[in-house]
Amino acid sequence: MEQEVQIKLLFFGFAADAVGQRSIDLHFDGTQLGDLRKLLLENYPELKRLADIAFAVNEQYQSDGYELKQADVVAIIPPVSGG
């Protein structure tokens, strides 16, 4: 049974531009980070241009199988290029 959690999303770089905000408080019915990724790609199609978006939960990178918990802070980090 899925349970709603309230999480905070932080967007950086191009991800912030695509969403139009730097942060969002979200009531989320999913359980895993992969569910959140799917929701974000459905609601913000511009994010699809970033095939390798990284997710950090509470300042630690996590995979799509990570179980989200109440009050988690999720950072959406686009690929970084340097030179």
Secondary structure, DSSP 8 states (H G I E B T S, - for coil): ----EEEEEEE-THHHHHHT-SEEEEEE---BHHHHHHHHHHH-GGGGG-TT-EEEETTEE--TT-B--TT-EEEEE------
